[in-house]
Amino acid sequence: MRVDLHLHSRYSHDGQSSLEELIRRSAECGLDRIALTDHNTVEGALELAKLAPTLTIVGEETYTREGEVIGLFITGRVTPYLPPEDVMDMIHGMGGLTYMPHPLDRRRAHFTPERIVQLADRIDIIETYNAWCDPAANEAAARLASELGKVAATGSDSHAARELGRSWMEIEEYTTPADFLDKLRDARHTITGGSGTGRRG
């Protein structure tokens, strides 16, 4: 199945698309699962799960006091602006997975490599390709994920429905978040020529 684990809707302050537009676009480009990860809110993801339950992975991109952390397979809102350890523990407490988006992108709130190493025991997934990151930042994230033995992910970081389908991962069917994480380790990552053609702040 094709999955995208990092995208936004109008429930984010910088998102442009409705939930219905995301559902239509996912069908157009053959995405089987999308994680809606709006900034500091899970409201849109919970609503999307009602509209398209087989399509949706409920997520949220949360600002911590240092950088951003995504929770996947969560059941409620993750409290923002807490120490990252508390945010990650909250995600795991809901049975979810922790995902580090654009971890070394200097243009956005980010963790230092040293802090990511310190937090490694709480991290499940590291985003090693983000469409809006500089190649050097993606390459550094990939090296860090490899050194830490973490599962790597490609994220479109789409803020508009038209941006969906430019990158994705292909994984086997899964049953639980833990099984998903295991299958993601062997994912095939696809990045098209249209990915990252803009610049997001």
LUMSE-945924 format. One record per residue: x, z, y of N, C-alpha, C, CB in turn. Coordinates in steps of 0.1 Angstrom, whole numbers, plus 5000, padded with zeros to 4 digits. Glycine has a CB too. Layout:
BEGIN
XZYXZYXZYXZY;...
This chain:
BEGIN
500850004988500050005000500950005013499150125000;500349945023501149935036500650055045500849805044;501650125050501450245058502150245071501750375050;501550305082502150325095501950465098501650225106;502950545101502850685102502950735117503850755094;503050645126503250685140502550595150504750695144;501350635155500650545164499650635172499850435157;499150575183498350645193497050575196499150675205;496050645201494850595206494550645220493650635196;493350615225492950665238492850815239491650605242;492950885227492951035228494351085233492651085214;495350995233496651025240496550985254497850955233;497251055263497251015277497750875280498051125285;498650825271499250695273498750595263500750705272;497650625255497150535245496050445251496550605233;495950325246495050225252493850185243495850095255;493850215230492850155221491850265216493550095209;490650215214489650295208489850305193488250235210;489250405187489350415172488850295165488550545167;487750245170487150125164488150005164485850085170;488849995175489849885177491049905167490449875191;491450025165492450055155492050025141492950205156;490750055138490250025124490249865122488850075123;489749795132489649645131491049585130488949585143;492049635138493349585138494049615124494149635149;493849735119494449765106494049675095494049915102;492749635095492249545086492849405087490649535086;492949365100493549235103494949215098493549205118;495749325099497149315095497449375082498049375106;496449415074496649455060497249595059497549365053;496949685069497449825068496449905059497649885082;496949975049496050045040495950195045496550045026;496950245052496850385057497550385071497550485047;496950455080497550475093497450625096496950395104;498550685102498550815106498350815121499850895102;497150865126496950875140497550995145495450865144;498550985155499451095159499351105174500851075154;498251135179498151145194498851265199496651145198;499151265212499951365218499151495220500551325231;499651605214499051735216497551745213499351785230;497051655205495651665201495451605187494751595211;494551665179494251615166492751555166494351725155;492151565177490751535178490451395174490251555193;491251295179491051155176491251125161491951065184;492251195155492551175141491451225132493951235137;490951345136489851395128488551305129489451535133;488351245141487251155142487451025135486951125157;488750975135489050855127488850885112490450815130;489151005108488951035094487451025090489551175090;486551055099485151045096484750905096484351125107;485250825105484850685106485550595094485350625119;486750625091487450545081488350645072488350445088;487650715063488450815056489450765047487450895047;489350645041490350595032491550535039489750495023;491350505052492450455060493250565067491850365071;492750675069493250775078494150885072492250845086;495350905078496151025076496051095089497650985072;495551215088495351295100496651355105494351415098;497051325118498351365123498251405138499351255121;499351455143499451495157500851495161498751635160;501151445173502551445178502551565188502951305184;503251665185503251785193504551805201502951905184;504451845213505551885221505952025218505251865236;507152045214507752175212508552215225508652195199;509152325225509952365237511252275238510352505236;511552195227512852125227512551975226513752175216;511751935216511551795213510151775207512651735204;509851665202508551635196508651635181508051495201;507551685175507351695161506051635157507551835155;505951555147504651505142504351585129504751355139;503051625129502551675116501651575110501751805119;501851555097501051465089500251535078501951355082;499051485075498151555065497751695070498851565052;497551705083497151835088495651845089497751855102;495151975090493751995090493152045104493352095080;494052075113493652125126494752095136493252265125;494452145149495452115159496652205158494752145173;497752145161499052215161499352265176500252125156;499552395178499752445191501052395197499752605191;500952335209502152275216502952385223501752165225;504152335227505052415236505452545230504352445249;505552555217506152665210507552635205505252705198;508352725201509652695195509352595183510352825190;510252505180510052405170509852475156511252315169;510552585154510352645141508952685139511252775140;508252735149506852785148505952665146506452855161;506252555153505352435151505552375137505852325161;506752375132506952325118506352415108508452305116;506452545110505852635100504252625101506252785104;503752595113502252585114501852455106501852565129;502552345107502252225100502352245085503252115104;503352315080503552345066502452435061504852395063;502052525070500952625067499652555064500852725078;499452435070498252355067498352265055497852275080;499552275049499752185037500252045042498552165030;500752035054501151905059502651885058500851895074;503051775063504451725063504951725077504651595056;506251755079506851745092507651615094507751865095;507451555105508051415107508751425121506951305106;509951385122510751385134510651245140512151435132;509951225151509851095157510951075167508451075164;511450945168512550905177513451025180511850855190;514151075170514751205171515951205181515251255158;516651095183517851085191517650995203519051045183;516450965207516150885219516350955232514750825218;517350915239517650995252516650975263519050945257;515750875261514750855272513550945271514350705272;513451015259512251105257512851245253511351045246;511951345254512251475250512751465235511051575251;513951515233514551505220515451625216515451375219;515651635204516551745199517951695198516151785184;518951785200520351745198520551735183521251855204;521551655179521851645165522151775158523051555162;522751865166523051995160521852075157523952075170;520852065166519552135164518752085152518652135176;518851945150518151895138518851945126518251735139;520151955126520852015114520352155112522352015116;520252235122519752375121518352375115519852445134;517552275119516152275115515852205102515252215126;516952155096516852065084515952115073518152035079;515952245070515152305060513652285062515552445058;513252275075511852255078511452115080511552335091;512352015079512051875082511851805069513251815090;510751725068510451645056510851505058508951655053;510551445070510751305073511451285086509451225072;512451195087513051155099512851005102514651185099;512350975114512050845118513350775121511050835130;513650675113514950605115514850465121515650585101;513550425123513350305131512050335140513150175123;512150325153511050335162511150215171511150465171;510050135172510050005179510550015193508649955179;510450135200510750145214512150205216509750225221;512850245205514150305207515250195208514450405195;516350235215517450145215518050135201518550195225;518650025197519250015183520150125180519949885182;520950165190521950275187521250405184522850295200;520150435190519450555187518850555173518350585197;518350435169517750415155518850435145517050285154;520050375148521150375139521650515137522250285143;521750595148522150735147521150815139522350795161;519850785141518850865133518950835119517450825138;519250705115519450665101520650735095519550515100;521750745102522850815097522650965095524050795107;521951025104521551165103520651195091520951215116;519651105090518751125078519551115065517651025079;520451025064521251005052522051125050522050875053;522751175060523651285059522851415054524351315072;521651425059520851545056520051525043519951575067;520051405038519251375025517751375028519551485015;517351335040515951335043515251205041515751385058;513951205039513251085037513151005050511751115032;513450875050513450795062512150725064514550695062;511750705077510450635080510650535091509350745084;509850435090509750335101508450355108509850185096;508450375121507250395129507050295140507250535134;505850245141505550145151505450205165504250065148;505050335165504750405178503850325186506150435185;502850265180501950175187501050255197501050095178;500950205209500050265219498850175222500850305232;498850065216497749965217497549905203497949865228;496249865200495949805187496749685184494449775186;497049605195497749475193499249505188497849395206;499749625190501049655185501149685170501649765193;500049715164499949745150500349625142498649795146;500949645130501349535122502649465124500249435122;503349525134504749465137505749535128505049485151;505449655123506349715113505449805104507449805121;505949825092505249905083506149945071503949835078;505650035063506250065050505350035039506750215050;505949995027505149975015505450085005505349835010;504450155000504750254990503750244979504650404997;503950314968503050324957501850414961503750364944;500750404953499650494955500150634953498550464945;499450724960499850874960498550954958500650914972;498851084955497651174953497651294962497751224938;498751344966498851464974499951434985499251584966;500051524995501151505005502551514999501051615016;502651604989503951614982504251484975503951734973;503251424968503451304961503751184971502251274952;503051194982503351094993504751094997502351115005;505251214999506651235004507651174993506951375006;507351204981508151154970508150994969507651214956;506950944971506850794970507450734983505350754969;507350794994507950745006509450735005507550835018;510050814997511550804996511950664991512050914986;511050604983511450474978510650354985511050464963;510250384997509450285004510250165008508850345017;509550045009510149925014509749925029509649795006;510749915038510549905052510549765057511649995059;509549725065509449595070509349605085508249525064;510149525092510249515107510149375110511449585113;509149335118509049185122509749155135507549155122;509849035138510448985150509749035163510548845151;508449065161507649105173507749255176506249075171;508449335167508549475169509549515180508949535156;509149605189510049645199510249555210511349685193;509349465212509549355223509249405237508749235220;508749525237508449585251509449705253507049635252;509049785262509849905265508950025269510949875276;509050125261508050235263508850355268507250275251;508350425278509050535284508750665277508750555298;
